[in-house]
Amino acid sequence: MPKAVWNGVVIAEAPENEIEIVEHNVYFPIERVKREYLKDSSHTTMCPWKGVASYYDVEVDGQVNRNAAWYYATPSEAAKAIKGRVAFWHGVEVSH
């Protein structure tokens, strides 16, 4: 089962049939993400074909991994499959 782990804690986990993989990134349904480890970030980036990405900091046991999770609140039509999903990077180990 695909999962995202940071500092030894599972942040997200979902069955294979519930994830989306786009550009080698695993997007987990938000319902499968442990929201208590996500803190809002003001950071955003722009993808030419997906749209504006918003970020979360990942916080585990008082340690913060800045902008380690991202999502597209209003993705473009071409990326609509990742709406309501979260992906991870910056040292978060994602397996699938």
Backbone torsions as a table, in degrees:
resi	resn	phi	psi	omega
1	MET	NA	129.6	178.8
2	PRO	-60.5	140.3	176.4
3	LYS	-151.3	159.5	176.4
4	ALA	-119.2	127.3	-175.3
5	VAL	-129.3	136.0	172.9
6	TRP	-141.7	134.7	-178.1
7	ASN	54.8	35.8	177.2
8	GLY	77.7	5.8	-178.5
9	VAL	-113.4	133.9	176.0
10	VAL	-75.3	118.1	-179.5
11	ILE	-91.0	-35.3	-179.6
12	ALA	-149.3	148.2	178.1
13	GLU	-157.2	134.6	-178.2
14	ALA	-153.9	151.4	174.1
15	PRO	-61.8	151.2	-179.1
16	GLU	-51.3	-39.0	-176.2
17	ASN	-75.0	-3.4	178.9
18	GLU	-104.4	-10.0	-178.3
19	ILE	-92.7	162.1	171.3
20	GLU	-122.5	137.6	176.0
21	ILE	-113.7	120.5	179.9
22	VAL	-132.0	124.5	-179.8
23	GLU	51.6	44.8	178.0
24	HIS	68.0	9.3	176.8
25	ASN	-103.7	136.3	178.4
26	VAL	-90.0	122.4	177.7
27	TYR	-104.8	117.1	-179.4
28	PHE	-92.4	142.3	172.7
29	PRO	-60.2	139.2	-177.6
30	ILE	-57.2	-29.4	179.3
31	GLU	-66.8	-19.1	-178.8
32	ARG	-99.6	5.4	179.6
33	VAL	-102.7	135.1	177.9
34	LYS	-80.0	95.9	-172.2
35	ARG	-60.6	-22.7	-179.5
36	GLU	-64.3	-16.4	178.4
37	TYR	-95.7	-2.3	-179.5
38	LEU	-105.0	133.9	176.2
39	LYS	-123.8	134.7	-179.6
40	ASP	-56.3	142.1	175.0
41	SER	-123.9	150.3	177.6
42	SER	-87.3	-2.7	-177.1
43	HIS	-70.6	138.1	173.8
44	THR	-138.8	157.4	172.0
45	THR	-138.5	166.6	-179.0
46	MET	-120.1	126.3	173.2
47	CYS	-104.4	131.8	-176.6
48	PRO	-59.2	-29.0	-177.9
49	TRP	-113.5	-16.6	179.4
50	LYS	-99.1	-30.2	-179.2
51	GLY	113.3	-152.8	-176.7
52	VAL	-87.9	125.4	175.9
53	ALA	-96.6	135.5	172.7
54	SER	-107.6	157.9	-172.3
55	TYR	-125.4	158.8	169.8
56	TYR	-122.7	147.3	164.1
57	ASP	-83.6	146.0	173.8
58	VAL	-103.0	126.7	-178.4
59	GLU	-125.8	123.1	179.4
60	VAL	-133.5	125.7	177.5
61	ASP	50.4	42.3	177.3
62	GLY	80.8	-5.8	177.1
63	GLN	-95.9	136.7	-175.4
64	VAL	-114.9	130.4	174.4
65	ASN	-109.8	99.3	-172.8
66	ARG	-65.3	133.7	174.5
67	ASN	52.9	38.2	-176.2
68	ALA	-87.6	-6.1	177.7
69	ALA	-133.3	145.7	178.4
70	TRP	-141.4	161.4	179.9
71	TYR	-153.9	162.1	177.2
72	TYR	-115.4	104.6	-178.7
73	ALA	-63.8	-39.8	178.6
74	THR	-133.6	74.7	-178.9
75	PRO	-67.1	160.4	176.6
76	SER	-64.8	166.2	178.0
77	GLU	-56.7	-37.8	-179.4
78	ALA	-65.9	-22.9	-177.1
79	ALA	-114.1	20.3	-174.4
80	LYS	-59.9	-20.7	179.9
81	ALA	-66.8	-17.8	-179.1
82	ILE	-100.3	4.9	176.3
83	LYS	-64.0	134.7	-179.9
84	GLY	77.3	21.3	-177.7
85	ARG	-128.8	157.2	-178.0
86	VAL	-128.3	138.8	175.7
87	ALA	-120.3	164.1	-173.9
88	PHE	-133.0	157.3	174.8
89	TRP	-162.0	-157.0	178.1
90	HIS	55.0	46.8	175.7
91	GLY	92.3	-7.3	172.8
92	VAL	-73.4	123.9	-178.7
93	GLU	-83.5	120.0	179.7
94	VAL	-114.4	123.6	177.3
95	SER	-119.4	150.3	174.4
96	HIS	-155.7	NA	NA
